[in-house]
Amino acid sequence: MRYGVPLGLIHPAAWKDVAQAADELGFESVWLPEHLVFTTDLTTAAYPGGADPGIRPETPLFDAPAYLCFLAACTTRVRLGTAVHLFALRHPLVSARAFATLDVVSGGRAVCGVGAGWYRGEWDAAQVPFAERGARLDEAIAVARRLWTEPVVRHEGRFYRFPELAFNPKPVQSRLPVLCGGESAAALRRARTLGDGWISMPHTLESIRPQLNRLDPPEDREFSVTVHAFGLASPAEVPAWAGLGVDRLIVRPWTRTREAVARLAAFAAEYGL
């Protein structure tokens, strides 16, 4: 089992220290979430399934791939992922460039976690149609794959069009992994057909089973399953996760930011990292 660390659940001032601790302690990856902007109008900010606003306009926001480039310079081994990046909120030339840059400066440690998003406010602010976000993401993934691998690319699609161009440097990884998040039928289809894996919302062993049944991971190619498992009880629980096909758990063994480094060290010792 591989273990990841969710940096978005601690204060940004601690991101560097926690990323370095994860790197040194044997954690496989660190992950940053993303929003582009929060509007002060909260009428579009209710998180799906909840009544309260899922955002606070005063929350500081950072460009996730850019911040991960900084963390790449502070670490040597740990993989650097987004959970998740709103890939289609920008033109795919912009998003593809960001992750190619991260992969190059990190020596091939980038993981591109993407999602269609749920918060309409930032899409409206960026003047990108919210209702088209899923279809745009599908096309943007396909465009990025070509930009990352083909010598020259010309594209004429439903949402994006550009003349023949070169895109360099290419990522260090021959196939920069794209993990698709979300739990709607469309999101699971995207992961299964376009992604190198799926990345979940927070789950327990009981709640993840129906999601994995709906996912129906492909068996004819390499495909990873990443689950946010913040309530992991003990090492004895890990084989059950692995038995379900999960190969990466994103864990949060702390409750307060100031405890994060110490709790990571305790987790690494207990789980044999």
N, C-alpha and C positions, 0 to 999 in steps of 0.2 A: 504494500500500500504506500502511495505517496501522500505527503501531507503539505497543505498549503496554509498560508497565513493571510487573513483578511485585513489589510491595512486600513480600509475605510472605517473600521469599527474602533479606531483609536484616534486620539488627537493628532492632527497633521505634524505637530512639532515632534512627535515620537516616531514618525514613519522611518526616518533614517536609522535610528537606533534599533528599532524592531526588525527592519529589513536586514541589517547587519547581523543581529543575533540569529535570525532565521537562517541566514547564510552559513554562519559558523556552527550552528547546532545540528544541521543536517536536514532541515525542512527543504522540501523540493521546490517550493514556489511561494511568491508573495503576489497579492492581488489588489488592484485598485478599482473602485467603482468609478462611475462618471455621470455627471450632468453637465451640460454646456452652460446653462443659465437658469436661474429661478426668477419668476415674475412675482410681483407683490400681490397680484390677483390670485387668490387661493381657490377659486371656484373650479379649476381644472386640476387641483393638486391632491385629490383624494386617492390614496393608494388602493389598487384593486382589492376588494374584499374587506376594506376597512372604512370607517366613517371619518376618521381624523385625517387632516392633511398629511401627506407623506413627506412634505418638505418644509423647510424653514427658509424664507428668502435671505436671511442674514448669514446662512451657512457659507463658509468659504469654499470655493470650487477651484479645482486645478485641472489643467490639461493632463489627462492620465498618461498617454504615451510620453509626453515631455517629462513629467515627473519621474516616470520609470527610467528614462534615459539618465537622469541624475542618480537614481538608485543603482543603475548599472555600474556607474563609476565608483560606487561605494561598496560593491559586492563583487564576488568572483565566480560563484557557482549557481546560486539560486535562480530559478526561472522567474520571469517578470511578466505577469499577465494582467489583463483587464477583465473585470467581472461586474458589469460588462460595458463595452464601448458602443456608443450610438453611431455605428459606422456609417449609416445612411443619412445622418443629419448633416454631413458634409458631402461634397463631391468625392467620389471614390479616389480621384487623384490625390486629394488631400489626406484621406485616411490611409490609403496605401503607402503614401510617402512617410507618414508618421510611424507606421509599424516597420517598414523597411529600415528606417533610420534606427529605431530601437533595436532591431535585430543585429544591425551592423555594429553599433557602439557597444552592445552587450556581448558580442561574440557568438550570436546565435541562441540567445536565451528568451526571445520574445514569444509570448502566447497571446494570440488575438482573440479574446473573448468578446463576442458581439451580441447585441440584442436589438429588437425593434423599439423597445421603450414603451412606457405607459403614461408618461407625463406630457399632456398635450401642450402645456404652456411654453416649453422651450422650442417645440416645433413651430408653433405659431410665431414666436419671437424671431426665429430664424427664417420664417417665410417658406417653410417646407411643409407640404400638405401632410397632416397627421394621418389621414386615412390611407395614404399611399406608403406609409413607412415600411410595411412588411415587403411589399413588392419592390420597393426601392432597395431594401437591404439585400434581397435575393440577387438583384442585378449587380449591386455594388460588390458583393462577394465574388461573383463571377469575373467582374472587371479586375478586381485586385489580384485574383489568382493569375490572370494573364499578365498583368503588369509586373508581378513578382517573378515570372518565369520566362516570358517570351522576349526575344531581342527587340522587336518593334510591335506596337499594338495600335490598331485602329478600331474604333467601336461605334456602332450605330444601334442604339437600343431604345427602349421605350422612354427611359428617363435621362440617359446620358449619351452624349455624342461627342466624339472628338476625332481629329484627323490622326493619321499615322504619327506615332511619336516613339521616342526612346525613353526608357525609364530605368535610370541607374542611380546608385548601385542597387543590385539585387540583394535580397536578404541572404544572410549566411546560410540559413537552413534551406535545403533543397525544396522543402515544403513547409512554409511557415504555418504552424497549426492554427486553424480557425475553429473555435468552439462556439457553438450557438446556444444562447440562453433562452429562457422562456418556457412556459408550460401550457400554452394554448395548442390546439391541434396544428395550427400553422407553424408555430415555433418548433414543435417536435418534428414536423415534416421537414423543416429547414435543416435542423440538426442532422436528421437521418440521411437526407439527400445531398446537402451542400457542405456540411461540416465535417471536421475531423473528430468531432466529439460534441457532447452536450454538457452544459453547466447548469446546475439546478438552483432553485431558491432554497432557503433553509428547510431541512427535513429531519425527521427521525427515521429509524428503521421501518416503522410501521407506515409512515406517510409516504415514503419513497417508493414502496412496492407498486402501487397503481400507476405512478408516473413512469416507472421503468417498463411496465407492461404496455403502456400507451406509446412509449418511445420506440419499442421494437428495434433495438440497435442492429445495424447491418452486420452480417457475419462474413461477408466476402472481402472486407478490407479492415485496416486498423482503425479503431474507433474508441475514443476514451470517454469515460463517464465520470464527471466531477460533481460532487455533492457538497453543499454547505451543511456541515454536521456540527452545529454549535453545541449540541447537547450530548456529545459523545461521552459515554459513562466510564469506560475502562478499556484497556487493551483486549479484553476478552470479547468485546463487541465487534472488533475489526473483522474477524473472519466472516461474520454474517454479512457485513457490507461487501466484502470481496466476493462472497458467494452469489450476490445479486448482480455482479458485473461492475461494481464501482471500483475504480482504480486510483482515484484521488479524493481525499477528504480535506475540505477547507475547514479548519478548526479554530476555535476561539477559547483557549483555556484560561482566559482572564476575565475579570469583571470590570476593572478599572485600568485606565491607561498606565498609571504608574506601576501596576503589577505586571504589565505585559511581558517584559523581558524575563523577569524571574519565573513567571508561569510557563513561558516557552521553554526555559531550561528544564523545569520540572517535568513538563510534558515529554520533552526529548528523552530524558532519562527513563521515564516510566514506560514509554512506548518503544524504546530501543532504537531511536534514530541514530 
